[in-house]
C-alpha cells in the first residue's frame, strides 16, 4: 500500500493504491471491494478510499489531519465486501507537530534527546558529598536523588537511543547508515 511514512499535523495528502493479489491468488480490486485505512495511535481516524480505475484513491484532508495528535501511529489497510474482510497491509507512520502552532522557545528535541540532557545535567549537578538521603517531601514538594552510577547508566541508555534515532533519520533521508564503514583496497 502506498500510504505516507510521515506527515506534518494539519497537512493534507492523497495516495493511490492499485488492485492486488494475495498469497493464495485471490484478486482484490475496486469493482468488488472497498478499501478502508484505520489509523490508531495518540488519536484514531478511519479513511475510506474512493474508486480510481481498478484501484482506490485515499485522501487525508487538512481537517482530518488536524485531529491527529503528533506521534507514532499503527495503520491497517483492509478491503471489504459483503461478509468479507481482508487485511491488505499494516505498518507504522509518524505525524509530526504542526510548526505553525509552535510558540517561541519550542523544543523540537525528541524524548530521548531531552532525557539525555536531563540525565547529563543531573550528573553534572550531583552533590559531591554523596547524599545519604534518597528522597524527601516537604508539603506538596518532593525530590529524589540518584547515585552517580544510576545516572551514568541512564546516560548510556539515552545516548544509545539518541544515536539510533539519528541513524534512522539519516537512513530515511537517503544518507545511508552512519555506522557503516566502507573501504577501498587497490
Buried (B, 14 or more C-beta within 10 A) or exposed (E): BEBBEEBBBBBEBBBEBEBBEEEEEEEBBBEEBBBBBBBEBEBEBEBEBEBBEEBBBBEBEEEBBBEBEBEEBEBBBBBBEEEEEBEBBEEEBBBEBBEEEEEEEEEEEBEBBEBBBBBBEBBEEBEEEEEEEEEEEEEEEEEEBBEEEEBEEBBEBBBEBBBEBBBEEBEEEEEEEEEEEEEEEE
